[in-house]
């Protein structure tokens, strides 16, 4: 399975610079609507090149990206099928409206390109404490064609402009505890733009200790992830992938896709690849050897105990 994690920096890449009102021009600001359209078309091609099963996006409006009209709803959460993909979108509508960015809404999105993967909204109610940036924590359940059960959390640590700091790491702890407890039988992948780091951000160091205590393993702690921002951006390890595996996946590997991002965002994408254990494999072996085993030996075999005579198979 291939999973991509990418902050697309939508709001800057769709912002048209106005020299009359803007003192400084970010490298991402565009000069015209035509430049915005070029960026959008290049992003669509780039996403298609990923050829990934699931894509976790932050700072994006997928409806603008794919030219889809949509009506606002109370929860600002949307799910639809478009062409050959399923799109799930959580908009940071209320926060952006309060920040006077109401003409440029964006949020988190999950794109599912593999229709062998079924998806359903988690039955866990997130954000019931109504914290700032609550739609920046998406939680959905997935089942692969191999019947591997995943819970995927797409995270964007939205800065609280009212307090001028990142408050989400402390505010989402109860939700994360709830997910880990209720989805303990699933593989849980927690990934996105954390806007914080255990080593570099003393204010949120306790949050990463908290993740470790929950059982999450960081698969983006190697040297290549010490900076996930493109060269012209501020160097920082913003983007991360944490997994609670429960020995159900093998060969989990993450890679920073530095060579592919052609000035589309100030973040590099992360590719997470993993092999699913063939859960049907043991069942097939078992069906071939049951006639050799006593009833108690069959029970012991299913419970992972050594059974006499098994070596001959």
C-alpha positions in Angstrom: 0.0 0.0 0.0 1.2 3.5 -0.9 0.2 6.5 1.2 1.2 10.1 0.4 1.2 12.9 3.0 1.5 16.5 1.6 0.8 20.0 2.7 0.0 21.9 -0.5 0.2 25.5 0.8 -3.0 26.2 -1.0 -3.8 29.6 0.5 -0.5 31.2 -0.6 -0.5 29.5 -4.0 -4.0 30.9 -4.7 -3.3 34.4 -3.4 -2.8 37.1 -6.0 -0.3 39.7 -4.9 -1.5 43.3 -4.7 1.4 45.8 -4.5 -0.9 48.5 -3.2 -1.8 46.6 0.0 0.9 43.9 0.4 4.3 45.0 1.7 6.0 41.7 1.0 5.6 39.1 -1.7 5.9 35.5 -0.6 7.6 33.3 -3.2 4.3 31.4 -3.5 2.1 34.5 -4.2 0.8 34.6 -7.8 0.5 37.7 -10.0 -2.7 36.8 -11.9 -5.6 34.3 -12.0 -3.8 32.7 -14.9 -0.8 31.8 -12.7 -3.2 30.3 -10.1 -4.7 28.1 -12.9 -1.3 26.9 -14.0 -0.5 26.0 -10.4 -3.8 24.1 -10.1 -3.3 22.1 -13.3 0.3 21.3 -12.4 -0.9 20.1 -8.9 -3.5 17.8 -10.5 -0.8 16.2 -12.8 1.6 15.9 -9.9 -1.0 14.2 -7.7 -1.8 11.8 -10.5 1.9 10.9 -10.8 1.9 9.7 -7.2 -0.1 6.7 -8.2 -0.9 6.2 -4.4 -3.7 4.3 -2.9 -4.5 7.0 -0.3 -3.4 10.7 -0.3 -3.5 12.8 2.8 -3.5 16.5 2.0 -3.3 19.6 4.2 -3.9 23.2 3.3 -6.0 22.4 0.3 -9.4 23.0 -1.1 -10.0 19.9 -3.3 -13.2 21.3 -4.7 -11.3 24.3 -6.1 -8.6 22.0 -7.3 -11.0 19.8 -9.2 -13.5 22.5 -10.1 -16.4 21.1 -8.1 -19.2 23.4 -6.8 -20.3 22.8 -3.2 -22.7 24.3 -0.7 -21.6 25.0 2.9 -23.0 22.8 5.6 -23.0 23.2 9.4 -20.1 20.8 10.0 -18.1 21.9 6.9 -17.3 18.2 6.2 -17.9 16.7 2.8 -17.6 13.3 1.0 -18.1 12.6 -2.7 -17.1 10.5 -5.6 -15.4 12.5 -8.4 -14.2 10.8 -11.6 -12.0 7.9 -10.5 -11.4 8.9 -6.9 -13.3 9.4 -3.6 -12.7 12.8 -2.0 -13.2 13.5 1.7 -12.8 17.2 2.7 -12.9 18.9 6.1 -12.9 22.7 5.8 -11.4 25.0 8.4 -14.3 27.4 7.5 -15.0 28.9 10.9 -11.4 29.6 11.8 -10.6 31.1 8.4 -13.8 33.2 8.4 -12.7 34.6 11.8 -9.3 35.4 10.3 -11.0 37.3 7.4 -9.9 34.8 4.8 -13.4 33.9 3.8 -12.7 34.3 0.1 -10.0 31.6 0.3 -11.3 28.6 2.3 -9.2 25.5 2.7 -8.6 22.6 5.1 -7.7 18.9 5.0 -8.5 16.3 2.4 -8.2 12.6 1.8 -8.1 11.2 -1.7 -8.8 7.5 -2.2 -7.6 6.3 -5.6 -7.9 2.6 -5.0 -11.5 1.5 -5.1 -10.4 -1.9 -3.6 -10.2 0.1 -0.4 -13.5 0.7 1.4 -13.8 3.7 3.7 -16.2 4.8 6.4 -16.4 7.6 8.9 -15.1 6.5 12.2 -17.8 6.2 14.8 -15.7 8.2 17.2 -17.0 11.7 17.7 -14.0 14.1 17.4 -13.8 17.7 18.4 -16.6 17.5 20.9 -14.7 19.9 23.0 -15.0 22.4 20.1 -11.3 23.3 20.1 -9.8 25.7 17.6 -8.9 24.0 14.3 -11.0 20.9 15.1 -11.6 20.0 11.4 -7.8 19.8 11.1 -8.1 16.3 12.7 -9.8 13.9 10.3 -10.4 10.3 11.4 -11.6 7.6 9.0 -11.6 3.8 8.9 -10.4 1.9 5.9 -10.5 -1.7 4.9 -8.1 -3.0 2.2 -8.9 -5.7 -0.4 -6.8 -8.0 1.9 -9.1 -7.3 4.7 -6.6 -5.2 6.6 -8.3 -2.7 8.9 -6.8 0.8 9.1 -7.7 3.9 11.1 -6.1 6.9 9.4 -5.9 10.3 11.1 -5.0 13.2 8.8 -3.7 16.1 10.9 -3.1 19.7 10.4 -1.9 21.7 13.4 -3.7 24.9 12.8 -2.3 27.9 14.6 -4.7 29.6 17.0 -4.7 33.2 15.8 -6.6 34.3 18.8 -3.8 33.2 21.1 -1.0 33.5 18.5 0.2 30.0 19.2 -0.4 26.3 18.4 -2.9 25.0 20.9 -4.1 21.9 19.1 -1.4 19.4 20.4 -2.8 19.7 24.0 -6.4 20.0 22.9 -6.6 16.8 20.8 -5.1 14.5 23.4 -8.5 13.2 24.6 -9.6 12.5 21.0 -6.4 10.6 20.3 -6.7 8.5 23.5 -10.3 7.7 22.4 -9.2 6.6 18.9 -6.4 4.4 20.2 -8.7 2.8 22.8 -11.6 2.1 20.5 -9.6 1.2 17.4 -7.0 -1.0 19.2 -7.5 -3.9 16.8 -6.7 -1.6 13.8 -3.5 -0.3 12.4 -3.6 3.4 13.3 -1.7 5.9 11.1 -1.4 9.4 12.3 0.2 11.7 9.8 0.2 15.3 8.4 1.7 18.7 9.1 2.4 18.8 12.8 3.9 22.4 12.8 6.0 21.2 15.8 8.8 18.9 16.7 9.9 17.0 19.8 13.5 18.2 19.6 13.0 21.7 18.3 9.8 22.7 20.0 10.1 22.6 23.8 6.6 23.9 24.2 5.1 20.8 22.6 7.7 18.2 23.5 5.3 16.7 26.0 2.8 16.0 23.1 5.3 13.7 21.4 6.1 11.9 24.6 2.3 11.5 25.0 2.2 9.9 21.5 5.0 7.5 22.4 3.0 6.4 25.5 0.0 5.7 23.4 2.1 3.3 21.3 2.8 5.4 18.2 6.1 4.9 16.5 7.7 7.7 14.5 8.7 6.6 11.0 10.0 10.0 10.0 12.8 10.5 12.5 15.7 9.7 10.2 18.2 12.4 8.9 16.2 13.0 5.7 13.2 14.3 7.7 15.1 16.9 9.7 13.8 19.4 7.2 10.6 18.7 5.3 10.4 22.2 3.8 11.6 23.2 0.4 14.9 25.2 0.3 13.4 28.6 0.1 11.1 28.0 3.1 12.1 28.0 6.7 13.9 24.7 7.5 11.9 22.6 9.9 10.7 19.0 10.4 7.0 19.8 10.1 5.6 16.7 8.4 5.5 13.4 10.1 4.1 9.8 10.0 3.3 7.9 13.2 2.0 4.4 13.2 0.6 1.9 15.8 1.2 -1.3 13.9 0.4 -4.2 16.2 2.6 -6.4 13.9 0.0 -6.3 11.2 2.2 -4.5 8.6 5.7 -5.3 7.5 8.4 -3.2 5.9 6.9 0.2 6.7 9.1 2.7 5.0 8.8 6.5 4.6 10.7 8.6 2.0 10.8 12.4 1.5 10.1 13.1 -2.1 12.6 15.9 -2.6 13.2 15.3 -6.3 9.6 15.6 -7.4 8.2 18.9 -5.9 8.6 21.4 -8.7 7.9 24.6 -6.7 4.3 23.6 -6.1 4.4 24.0 -2.3 6.7 25.0 0.5 6.5 21.4 1.8 7.9 18.2 0.3 5.5 15.2 0.2 6.2 12.1 2.2 5.7 8.7 0.7 4.8 5.9 3.2 4.9 2.4 1.8 3.9 -0.8 3.7 3.3 -4.4 2.9 0.2 -6.0 4.3 0.6 -9.4 5.9 -1.4 -11.9 3.9 -3.9 -12.8 6.6 -5.5 -15.4 4.3 -2.1 -17.2 3.9 -2.2 -18.9 7.3 -5.8 -19.8 6.8 -4.9 -21.7 3.6 -2.0 -23.5 5.3 -4.2 -24.4 8.2 -6.8 -25.9 5.9 -4.2 -28.2 4.4 -2.9 -29.5 7.7 -5.9 -29.7 10.0 -6.3 -33.4 9.2 -2.8 -34.0 10.8 -3.7 -32.2 14.0 -5.8 -33.0 17.1 -8.5 -30.6 18.2 -6.3 -29.3 21.0 -3.4 -28.8 18.6 -5.6 -26.8 16.3 -6.5 -24.5 19.2 -2.9 -24.2 20.1 -1.9 -23.4 16.5 -4.5 -20.6 16.2 -3.2 -19.2 19.5 0.4 -19.0 18.2 1.8 -21.9 20.2 4.3 -24.5 18.9 2.6 -27.7 17.8 4.5 -31.0 17.5 5.0 -32.1 13.9 4.5 -28.7 12.4 8.1 -28.5 11.1 7.4 -31.2 8.5 5.1 -28.7 6.7 
